[in-house]
Each structure stands twice: as C-alpha cells, then as structure tokens.
C-alpha cells in the first residue's frame, strides 16, 4: 500500500516557521511565553466551563487566549494554549472560527472532527514537539510507553499528545490507539508501519480485536479511572488483518477521568523482512551434497 501524504504537513510547517521566527530551539517549548511574545493576552478560563479546553478572543483588533483551569495538568494547559496559537496563526482560521462576539471556544486534544480544530491540534503538537528536537529526544528515551512517558516529562505535554507525536515521527513501526470500551476512537501509525504490504489501516469506530489485552483491560473501569497499566502480546494480524502472523508488544494505560484508554503497539517486523528471514533460515538448513 502506498503511503498517503500527511494532510497536515502545511500545518506542521506553520508551527516550525513560528519557532524559527522566535528563534526557539530547545525543549521544553513554553506556549505561554510564545503567546506573550505575540502580544496575545492570557487569562484563566473559569473552572465551571469544563466542557471547553480553551478560548480565543478577537475584540477591537486585539487577541486574547483563555486557558483551562478545570484540569490541574500543565501538559493539558500547554497544549490548550498552543492550540489557540494555532487558530491565531494558521491561514484561514481567524476568518472562519469567531462568532459574532469575537469568541471561539475550542475542544482540543484530538477530540473534534471539525477541520479547524483538527488543524489546531496538529499545530499544537508540532509547536510543542518540533520534529528535529523531538526525534533527538526520542532516540534517548527508549521504546514504547516508557519512552512516551519520558518524552511527556521532557516536553511538558500530555500523555496522549506525546504518544501521537511519537507515532507520527517514529522511524520504527509503531501504532498508538485510543479506545472507549470496545470501540476504537482513533489510531495513529508511524510511516514505516504504513509501508507494511498487505495491511489495513485501523479506522475510527471499528471494534477492538476480540482477544486483545486492551479489550479485556477496558472491561474494568477502575483500570481506566486509576490510570492502571498493563503489558502483553498481540497478533499483528488481529489488529491490521493481512496474511502475516507475528507477535507484537501491546502496552495499555488508562487515561483517568477522561474515561479513555491508550494503547501502544511496538515490536513489529515488516512481513517482507519476516519472509526474508524465514527464507534465509530454510536456506541455511537445506542439506547440500557434493556430486
């Protein structure tokens, strides 16, 4: 299957361009400081507006960002402010998103199907975890969920946003999946995994594999609410179909009061590589006789 061009590539460029303009070249990225340098006023959002992740205001030619206070999590607040900066910077957003009072209420963290919200989410991820800096940090962080948690601390970002960026930029086959009960909310696959021949891409709304660790994990709400973790093995074919069967690593973590579960799949080998290895093994064990 040919890899599709990432539809958000121009969004990533806009985020990287802003960092270059401000000469920011080290982690962590502080979106509050960026907003101030852009002359955007910052104010806390009332805690009773728990359904909103942030708000962008445009009044009398001036811009302001209201950031959330109902969640005591610096990573979530940073992502929310970066998301609003995305609305401020991305072409077409200021002309499309404001209501008659010059307000735009956001629902960040990859929850919305709205085009502008999705673009602002991807802008925020690229702003807080720019490719060059993030991939360098990822090389030091290791593999799987442990690596994502280390990167989360280094970038001061949410676990979910960090996991998605980890998959987007990884040079190894990796998948990150968010689920609710037995249903998949979304899946992000790394480029090398997308290049596997004969695999289906996981689609939003499809059921989890019946026998996978995540499906059994999700049956206990305490696992999710208490941010429990579990690790086991799955079958590549169970997640992605295709003709190749191989064991892969499945790591699961509950996302707390959010009510969702995050799954990280690693340890995959391309079916072509597996076939080559099997062919080499068969060749090495084939007896040969002199004539």
C-alpha positions as CSV (number, residue, x, y, z in Angstrom):
1,X,0.0,0.0,0.0
2,X,1.5,3.4,-1.0
3,X,1.8,5.8,1.9
4,X,-0.6,8.8,1.7
5,X,0.8,12.3,2.1
6,X,0.1,13.7,5.5
7,X,-2.8,16.1,5.1
8,X,-1.5,18.2,8.0
9,X,2.0,18.8,6.5
10,X,1.4,22.5,5.9
11,X,0.2,22.8,9.5
12,X,3.4,21.4,10.8
13,X,5.4,23.8,8.6
14,X,3.5,26.8,10.1
15,X,4.4,25.7,13.6
16,X,8.0,25.2,12.7
17,X,8.1,28.6,11.0
18,X,6.8,30.3,14.1
19,X,9.6,28.6,16.2
20,X,12.2,29.8,13.7
21,X,10.8,33.3,13.8
22,X,11.1,33.4,17.5
23,X,14.5,31.6,17.5
24,X,13.3,28.9,19.8
25,X,15.5,25.8,19.5
26,X,15.3,23.8,22.8
27,X,12.8,21.8,24.8
28,X,10.5,22.3,26.6
29,X,8.6,24.8,24.4
30,X,6.7,27.3,26.5
31,X,3.5,28.3,24.7
32,X,2.6,30.9,27.4
33,X,5.8,32.7,26.6
34,X,5.1,32.5,22.9
35,X,1.7,34.0,23.3
36,X,3.2,36.9,25.2
37,X,5.8,37.5,22.5
38,X,2.9,37.6,20.0
39,X,1.1,40.2,22.2
40,X,-1.7,37.9,23.0
41,X,-3.2,38.5,26.4
42,X,-3.6,35.4,28.6
43,X,-6.4,34.8,31.1
44,X,-7.6,31.7,33.1
45,X,-10.8,30.2,31.9
46,X,-13.5,29.8,34.7
47,X,-13.4,26.3,36.1
48,X,-17.2,25.9,35.5
49,X,-16.5,25.9,31.8
50,X,-15.3,22.3,32.0
51,X,-16.5,21.4,28.5
52,X,-14.1,23.8,26.9
53,X,-10.4,23.3,26.6
54,X,-9.7,26.9,25.8
55,X,-10.9,30.1,24.1
56,X,-9.5,32.5,21.6
57,X,-10.9,36.1,21.7
58,X,-10.6,38.8,19.0
59,X,-12.0,42.1,20.1
60,X,-11.2,45.6,18.7
61,X,-8.2,44.2,16.8
62,X,-6.7,42.6,19.9
63,X,-6.3,38.9,20.6
64,X,-6.6,37.0,23.9
65,X,-6.4,33.4,25.0
66,X,-8.3,31.9,27.9
67,X,-6.7,28.7,29.1
68,X,-8.4,25.9,31.2
69,X,-8.2,25.6,34.9
70,X,-10.6,22.7,35.5
71,X,-7.8,20.2,34.9
72,X,-4.7,20.5,37.1
73,X,-2.2,19.4,34.4
74,X,0.5,21.5,32.9
75,X,0.7,19.4,29.8
76,X,-3.0,19.9,29.1
77,X,-2.8,23.6,29.7
78,X,0.3,23.9,27.4
79,X,-1.5,22.0,24.6
80,X,-4.6,24.2,25.0
81,X,-2.6,27.4,24.7
82,X,-0.7,26.0,21.7
83,X,-3.9,25.0,20.1
84,X,-5.3,28.6,20.4
85,X,-2.0,29.9,19.0
86,X,-2.7,27.6,16.1
87,X,-6.1,29.3,15.5
88,X,-4.3,32.6,15.6
89,X,-1.5,31.7,13.2
90,X,-3.0,29.3,10.7
91,X,-4.2,30.8,7.4
92,X,-8.0,31.0,7.2
93,X,-8.7,30.3,10.8
94,X,-9.2,33.9,12.1
95,X,-11.7,34.5,9.2
96,X,-13.7,31.3,9.9
97,X,-13.8,30.5,13.6
98,X,-15.1,33.5,15.5
99,X,-18.7,34.1,16.5
100,X,-20.5,37.5,16.4
101,X,-18.9,38.4,19.7
102,X,-15.4,37.6,18.5
103,X,-15.1,34.4,20.5
104,X,-14.1,30.9,19.6
105,X,-14.5,28.1,22.2
106,X,-12.1,25.1,21.5
107,X,-12.3,21.4,22.2
108,X,-8.7,20.4,21.9
109,X,-6.8,17.1,22.4
110,X,-7.8,15.4,19.1
111,X,-11.4,15.1,20.1
112,X,-13.1,17.1,17.4
113,X,-14.0,16.1,13.8
114,X,-14.0,19.8,12.8
115,X,-11.4,20.7,10.2
116,X,-10.2,23.8,12.1
117,X,-10.0,22.1,15.4
118,X,-8.0,19.2,13.9
119,X,-5.6,21.6,12.3
120,X,-5.1,23.5,15.5
121,X,-4.5,20.2,17.4
122,X,-1.8,19.2,14.9
123,X,-0.3,22.7,15.0
124,X,-0.1,22.4,18.8
125,X,1.6,19.1,18.7
126,X,4.2,20.3,16.2
127,X,4.8,23.5,18.1
128,X,5.4,21.8,21.5
129,X,7.2,18.8,20.0
130,X,9.0,20.1,16.8
131,X,10.3,17.3,14.7
132,X,14.1,17.8,15.0
133,X,14.1,18.3,18.8
134,X,11.5,15.7,19.5
135,X,13.1,12.9,17.4
136,X,16.5,13.6,19.0
137,X,14.9,13.3,22.4
138,X,13.0,10.1,21.3
139,X,16.3,8.4,20.5
140,X,17.4,8.9,24.1
141,X,14.0,7.9,25.5
142,X,13.9,4.2,24.5
143,X,10.9,2.4,23.3
144,X,7.1,2.1,23.8
145,X,5.1,3.5,26.6
146,X,8.1,4.2,28.9
147,X,9.7,6.3,26.1
148,X,6.4,8.2,25.7
149,X,6.2,9.0,29.4
150,X,9.8,10.2,29.4
151,X,9.1,12.5,26.5
152,X,6.0,13.7,28.1
153,X,8.1,14.9,31.1
154,X,10.8,16.5,28.9
155,X,8.3,18.3,26.6
156,X,5.8,19.1,29.4
157,X,3.0,17.8,27.3
158,X,0.0,15.5,27.8
159,X,0.5,11.7,27.6
160,X,-2.0,11.5,24.7
161,X,-0.5,14.3,22.6
162,X,3.0,12.9,23.2
163,X,2.0,9.4,22.2
164,X,0.5,10.7,18.9
165,X,3.6,12.7,18.1
166,X,5.8,9.7,19.0
167,X,3.9,7.6,16.4
168,X,4.0,10.4,13.8
169,X,7.7,10.9,13.9
170,X,9.0,7.4,14.6
171,X,11.3,5.6,12.2
172,X,10.2,2.2,13.6
173,X,6.8,0.6,13.0
174,X,4.6,1.9,15.9
175,X,0.9,2.4,16.4
176,X,-1.0,4.5,19.0
177,X,-4.7,3.8,19.6
178,X,-7.3,5.4,21.8
179,X,-10.3,3.4,22.7
180,X,-13.5,3.7,24.6
181,X,-15.0,0.4,25.8
182,X,-14.8,-2.0,22.8
183,X,-14.6,0.8,20.2
184,X,-11.5,2.5,18.6
185,X,-11.7,6.3,18.7
186,X,-8.6,6.8,16.5
187,X,-5.3,5.2,15.5
188,X,-2.0,6.9,14.5
189,X,0.5,4.7,12.6
190,X,4.2,5.6,12.0
191,X,5.3,5.9,8.4
192,X,7.3,2.6,8.4
193,X,4.1,0.8,9.7
194,X,2.0,2.4,6.9
195,X,4.5,1.0,4.4
196,X,3.9,-2.7,5.5
197,X,2.5,-4.5,2.5
198,X,-1.0,-6.0,2.7
199,X,-2.1,-4.4,6.0
200,X,-5.4,-2.5,6.6
201,X,-5.2,0.8,8.4
202,X,-7.2,1.0,11.6
203,X,-10.3,3.1,11.2
204,X,-12.2,5.2,13.7
205,X,-15.3,3.4,15.1
206,X,-14.1,-0.1,14.4
207,X,-14.2,-2.6,17.3
208,X,-11.1,-3.7,19.2
209,X,-9.8,-7.2,18.4
210,X,-11.9,-9.5,20.5
211,X,-9.0,-11.2,22.3
212,X,-6.5,-8.3,22.7
213,X,-5.3,-7.1,26.0
214,X,-6.9,-3.7,25.6
215,X,-10.4,-5.2,25.2
216,X,-10.1,-7.1,28.5
217,X,-8.4,-4.1,30.2
218,X,-11.4,-1.9,29.2
219,X,-13.9,-4.1,30.9
220,X,-12.8,-2.9,34.3
221,X,-13.5,0.9,34.8
222,X,-11.1,1.0,37.7
223,X,-8.2,0.3,35.2
224,X,-9.1,3.5,33.4
225,X,-10.0,5.8,36.3
226,X,-6.9,4.8,38.2
227,X,-4.6,5.1,35.2
228,X,-3.5,1.5,35.5
229,X,-1.0,-0.1,33.1
230,X,-0.7,-3.5,31.5
231,X,1.6,-5.1,29.0
232,X,1.3,-8.3,26.9
233,X,1.5,-9.6,23.4
234,X,-0.9,-9.4,20.5
235,X,-1.0,-10.7,16.9
236,X,-0.2,-8.3,14.1
237,X,-3.0,-9.8,12.0
238,X,-5.6,-9.3,14.7
239,X,-5.1,-5.5,14.5
240,X,-4.3,-5.0,10.9
241,X,-5.6,-8.1,9.0
242,X,-3.3,-9.3,6.2
243,X,-1.8,-12.7,5.8
244,X,1.2,-12.3,8.1
245,X,1.0,-13.5,11.7
246,X,3.6,-12.4,14.2
247,X,3.6,-11.5,17.9
248,X,3.8,-7.8,18.8
249,X,4.1,-5.9,22.1
250,X,0.8,-4.3,23.4
251,X,1.0,-1.8,26.2
252,X,-2.1,-0.2,27.7
253,X,-2.7,2.7,30.1
254,X,-5.9,4.2,31.4
255,X,-6.4,7.9,30.9
256,X,-8.1,8.6,34.2
257,X,-11.2,10.8,34.5
258,X,-11.2,11.2,30.7
259,X,-12.6,7.7,30.5
260,X,-10.5,6.5,27.6
261,X,-7.6,4.1,27.1
262,X,-4.4,4.5,25.3
263,X,-2.7,1.5,23.6
264,X,0.8,1.5,22.2
265,X,1.8,-1.3,19.7
266,X,5.5,-1.9,19.0
267,X,7.9,-4.8,18.2
268,X,6.6,-5.3,14.7
269,X,8.6,-6.6,11.7
270,X,7.7,-5.9,8.1
271,X,6.2,-9.0,6.5
272,X,8.8,-8.8,3.8
273,X,11.6,-8.9,6.4
274,X,9.9,-11.9,8.2
275,X,9.7,-13.7,4.8
276,X,13.4,-13.0,4.1
277,X,14.4,-14.2,7.5
278,X,12.4,-17.4,7.1
279,X,13.8,-17.9,3.6
280,X,17.4,-17.5,5.0
281,X,16.6,-19.9,7.8
282,X,15.3,-22.5,5.3
283,X,18.3,-22.0,3.1
284,X,20.7,-22.5,6.0
285,X,19.1,-25.8,6.9
286,X,18.8,-27.2,3.4
287,X,21.3,-30.1,3.1
288,X,23.7,-30.0,0.2
289,X,25.6,-32.9,-1.2
290,X,28.7,-32.9,-3.3
291,X,28.5,-34.5,-6.7
